[in-house]
Amino acid sequence: MLKEVNKIRWSNRKNLGQKFTWVITFLIIFGAFFYAIDTGLKYLFVLLKIV
């Protein structure tokens, strides 16, 4: 069992920093994407006088 535990590749500080950066990047991209969709739908509903 000790051999199997030693086979696990643990994340080092640099690797974790890179993963954190990617997560933040995707959060910003998807946040901007859904904000744009929300704004577009609001404008469309106002234009069609639904709301």
Helices and strands as residue ranges (DSSP letters): H 2-7, H 13-47
